[in-house]
C-alpha cells in the first residue's frame, strides 16, 4: 500500500491497499508476515496517562471527555507535538457490566463539521442504552499543532497512517484495561480514512472480534486500475511513483492475506 496527497480522492488514494486481507492473493511465510507486523508494533506497556477534562450525562449515559497517551517513536516530526496525545469521548452505559465495547473512527473529509470524534457520538449514545461502551478518538490529523504536508508522495502520509493505527490500538488497551469491558466482545467501526485504518487492524490485532469498514479502499490491485490513479501516476512521474511504491511496499494490505486475518468478522460497506 502507498500514500498520496490528501486532496486526491477524498483521502482514499493516499495509501495503496490500506486493506484488504480479504482480497490478497499472496501466500507469505511466517517470517515475512512477522516482518510486516514489525512496522506496526508499539509498546503496549507504556503508561496510558488517561486524563479527564469533563463529563456530561444524557438520559443516564455518561459521556467522558478524555485524553490518553500513545507511543510516537520516530514519527514525532511527521505527526506533530500532539500526535501521541489522543483526545476522545468515552461513552459509558449505566450499570457495572461487563459491556461489549466499540471503537469508532471518524472520516477526514476536509471542511466537514464531523471531521472529529463527534461523527458517531449519537450512535454511541443509542448503543449505550443497549449496554455498549464506546470510545470515539480524534484522528491524528486534527490534533493541535499538526501541519499537513501536501507535497506529492511524502513520508508524512505513511507516518500518519501508522500513528493512527497505533492510537486506535491504544484505545483498545484503554478499554480492555477496564473492569466493565468484556474482553471477548471488542469491535471497531471506521469511516473513510479510518475505514482504511480498520482494514489494517483486521490483519494485525486479534483483539478485535468484528470490524465494520465504511467507504474505504479495497486494494492496490483495484485502485491502480482506476483512471484517476493512472492519471496521478503520470502527473507525478512514473519513476517517482513506482519508487515510492517500492519503498513502502510493506503497506500493501494485500500482503496481509485472509489466512492471516486476526478478526472473526469484517464487514465492508462501499458507496
C-alpha positions as MATLAB code, in Angstrom:
seq = 'XXXXXXXXXXXXXXXXXXXXXXXXXXXXXXXXXXXXXXXXXXXXXXXXXXXXXXXXXXXXXXXXXXXXXXXXXXXXXXXXXXXXXXXXXXXXXXXXXXXXXXXXXXXXXXXXXXXXXXXXXXXXXXXXXXXXXXXXXXXXXXXXXXXXXXXXXXXXXXXXXXXXXXXXXXXXXXXXXXXXXXXXXXXXXXXXXXXXXXXXXXXXXXXXXXXXXXXXXXXXXXXXXXXXXXXXXXXXXXXXXXXXXXXXXXXXXXXXXXXXXXXXXXXXXXX';
ca = [
       0.000    0.000    0.000;
       1.079    3.555   -0.632;
       0.176    7.099    0.131;
      -0.857   10.053   -1.992;
      -1.860   13.666   -1.468;
      -4.871   14.025    0.761;
      -6.762   16.083   -1.809;
      -6.762   13.114   -4.189;
      -9.966   11.072   -3.994;
     -11.068   12.265   -0.548;
      -8.022   10.785    1.197;
      -8.742    7.390   -0.184;
      -5.928    7.199   -2.730;
      -3.409    8.449   -0.184;
      -2.439    4.896    0.765;
      -2.489    1.897   -1.546;
      -4.162   -1.252   -0.378;
      -4.876    0.107    3.009;
      -6.641   -3.155    3.415;
      -7.884   -5.879    2.461;
      -6.504   -9.034    3.720;
      -9.712  -10.369    2.238;
      -8.587   -9.774   -1.330;
      -4.932  -10.680   -1.160;
      -3.651  -13.472   -3.358;
      -0.213  -13.616   -1.809;
       0.940  -16.519    0.331;
       3.627  -15.287    2.678;
       5.762  -17.319    5.022;
       5.552  -16.708    8.751;
       8.839  -14.824    8.717;
       7.590  -12.399    6.052;
       4.344  -11.837    7.900;
       6.203  -11.147   11.138;
       8.379   -8.650    9.269;
       5.266   -6.823    8.090;
       3.855   -6.725   11.616;
       7.074   -5.164   12.873;
       6.196   -1.934   11.061;
       3.006   -1.694   13.159;
       4.462   -2.608   16.538;
       4.334   -0.338   19.611;
       4.979   -0.514   23.329;
       1.760   -1.842   24.858;
       3.283   -1.451   28.295;
       3.726    2.319   28.008;
       1.603    4.328   30.501;
      -1.781    5.412   29.161;
      -1.787    8.574   31.279;
      -5.559    8.938   30.996;
      -6.853   12.385   31.910;
     -10.450   13.585   32.167;
     -11.433   17.079   31.055;
     -15.133   16.763   31.846;
     -18.249   14.611   31.875;
     -21.874   15.069   30.875;
     -24.962   12.939   31.348;
     -27.604   12.114   28.764;
     -30.529   10.004   29.949;
     -28.349    8.020   32.294;
     -25.466    7.665   29.822;
     -22.113    9.159   30.867;
     -20.003   10.896   28.214;
     -16.446   11.471   29.377;
     -14.134   13.927   27.630;
     -10.746   12.245   27.982;
      -7.261   12.030   26.545;
      -4.675    9.269   26.648;
      -1.065    8.750   25.618;
       0.111    6.798   22.578;
       3.745    5.965   21.651;
       5.068    8.080   18.780;
       8.560    6.588   18.413;
      10.358    8.072   15.400;
       7.230    9.663   13.918;
       7.169   12.848   16.014;
       8.467   15.063   13.193;
       5.596   13.977   10.983;
       2.646   13.720   13.391;
       3.227   16.943   15.324;
       3.657   17.745   19.011;
       0.357   16.114   19.989;
       0.284   13.168   17.621;
       0.535   10.835   20.593;
      -1.964   12.672   22.798;
      -5.317   11.225   21.799;
      -8.462   13.169   22.670;
     -11.622   11.078   22.756;
     -15.126   10.629   24.092;
     -15.746    7.622   26.302;
     -19.462    6.771   26.340;
     -20.426    4.562   29.269;
     -23.854    2.988   29.893;
     -25.369    2.746   33.349;
     -24.578   -0.401   35.260;
     -21.461   -2.343   36.095;
     -21.008   -4.530   33.019;
     -19.083   -6.259   31.696;
     -20.140   -4.492   28.486;
     -19.243   -5.155   24.863;
     -17.137   -2.281   23.512;
     -16.802   -0.413   20.218;
     -14.119    1.981   18.967;
     -15.359    4.447   16.334;
     -13.049    6.079   13.789;
     -14.387    9.196   12.065;
     -13.835   10.347    8.495;
     -11.362   13.009    7.324;
     -13.392   14.955    4.762;
     -11.899   18.485    4.532;
     -14.328   21.116    5.786;
     -16.767   18.668    7.356;
     -18.102   19.564   10.802;
     -17.973   15.833   11.558;
     -14.264   15.520   10.845;
     -13.726   14.676   14.511;
     -14.859   12.422   17.347;
     -18.439   13.717   17.178;
     -19.282   11.840   13.961;
     -20.559    8.711   15.686;
     -21.454   10.200   19.055;
     -25.210    9.842   18.522;
     -24.779    6.195   17.547;
     -22.640    5.562   20.609;
     -25.283    7.061   22.886;
     -28.000    4.913   21.310;
     -25.906    1.775   21.781;
     -25.165    2.749   25.373;
     -28.850    2.336   26.136;
     -28.422   -1.277   24.984;
     -25.408   -1.777   27.228;
     -22.461   -0.974   24.924;
     -19.450    1.119   25.948;
     -17.835    3.201   23.183;
     -14.592    5.075   22.582;
     -14.520    7.833   19.939;
     -10.968    9.130   19.364;
      -9.903   12.080   17.221;
      -7.751   11.318   14.183;
      -4.068   12.295   14.184;
      -4.539   14.987   11.536;
      -6.840   17.102   13.701;
      -4.681   17.073   16.808;
      -3.474   20.558   17.814;
      -0.214   21.515   16.142;
      -0.474   19.091   13.223;
       0.807   20.637    9.978;
      -0.047   18.732    6.862;
       2.460   18.221    4.067;
       0.564   18.388    0.778;
       3.514   17.671   -1.490;
       3.126   14.573   -3.678;
       4.296   11.230   -2.298;
       5.576   12.406    1.065;
       6.694   10.350    4.040;
       4.308   12.105    6.413;
       1.330   10.269    4.975;
       2.883    6.933    5.843;
       3.796    8.062    9.367;
       0.275    9.393    9.964;
      -1.330    6.104    8.903;
       0.920    4.102   11.198;
       0.385    6.523   14.089;
      -3.372    6.428   13.671;
      -3.337    2.645   13.878;
      -1.192    2.807   16.999;
      -3.586    5.363   18.519;
      -6.578    3.132   17.823;
      -4.836    0.117   19.342;
      -4.026    2.230   22.391;
      -7.749    2.846   22.586;
      -8.172   -0.916   22.744;
      -5.560   -1.020   25.520;
      -7.590    1.550   27.433;
     -10.907   -0.244   27.035;
      -9.599   -3.699   27.812;
      -7.952   -2.442   30.987;
     -11.396   -1.533   32.348;
     -13.221   -3.996   34.583;
     -16.565   -3.097   32.968;
     -15.493   -4.216   29.463;
     -15.923   -7.742   28.095;
     -12.539   -8.594   26.549;
     -14.132  -11.062   24.149;
     -16.517   -8.519   22.623;
     -14.477   -5.674   21.155;
     -15.442   -4.185   17.770;
     -14.295   -1.366   15.509;
     -16.245    0.900   13.140;
     -14.290    3.125   10.742;
     -15.343    5.612    8.063;
     -13.234    6.743    5.090;
      -9.681    7.425    6.359;
     -10.463    5.451    9.494;
     -12.014    2.696    7.405;
      -8.561    2.301    5.899;
      -7.138    2.079    9.407;
      -9.711   -0.589   10.196;
      -8.516   -2.676    7.281;
      -5.070   -2.822    8.806;
      -6.460   -3.515   12.275;
      -8.266   -6.552   10.912;
      -4.949   -8.090    9.992;
      -2.701   -7.050   12.851;
      -4.722   -7.005   16.078;
      -6.539  -10.153   17.173;
      -8.359   -8.377   19.993;
     -10.976   -7.010   17.586;
     -13.704   -9.595   17.045;
     -15.668   -7.606   14.455;
     -14.742   -4.699   12.190;
     -17.013   -2.510   10.046;
     -15.328   -0.662    7.174;
     -17.321    2.195    5.625;
     -16.279    3.683    2.263;
     -12.635    2.684    2.404;
     -10.176    1.484   -0.238;
     -10.108   -2.191   -1.133;
      -6.681   -2.922   -2.559;
      -3.875   -1.515   -4.662;
      -4.650   -4.136   -7.287;
      -8.061   -2.496   -7.684;
      -7.008    1.133   -7.203;
      -4.138    1.015   -9.705;
      -6.600    0.195  -12.496;
      -8.671    3.300  -11.896;
      -8.359    6.187  -14.323;
      -7.728    8.706  -11.546;
      -4.765    6.788  -10.130;
      -3.288    6.153  -13.557;
      -3.530    9.860  -14.313;
      -1.937   10.723  -10.981;
       0.978    8.388  -11.698;
       1.622   10.220  -14.945;
       1.291   13.587  -13.234;
       3.926   12.947  -10.562;
       6.100   10.894  -12.862;
       6.028    7.112  -13.288;
       9.569    6.642  -11.973;
       8.916    8.650   -8.819;
       5.576    6.953   -8.305;
       6.978    3.446   -8.726;
       9.966    4.188   -6.474;
       7.648    5.361   -3.717;
       5.539    2.240   -4.202;
       8.592    0.058   -3.809;
       9.851    1.940   -0.746;
       6.589    1.411    1.109;
       5.602   -1.941   -0.326;
       5.129   -3.190    3.251;
       1.989   -1.050    3.398;
       0.309   -3.105    0.698;
      -2.647   -4.578    2.526;
      -2.670   -7.441    0.050;
       0.310   -8.880    1.885;
      -1.886   -9.493    4.913;
      -3.797  -12.291    3.289;
      -7.055  -13.802    4.501;
      -5.357  -16.672    6.270;
      -3.535  -14.108    8.390;
      -6.699  -12.255    9.367;
      -6.999  -11.958   13.135;
     -10.595  -10.735   13.058;
     -13.585  -13.069   13.113;
     -15.908  -10.773   11.130;
     -15.068   -7.990    8.672;
     -17.909   -6.054    7.038;
     -17.190   -3.705    4.133;
     -19.687   -1.003    3.176;
     -18.985    0.646   -0.169;
     -20.664    3.703   -1.674;
];
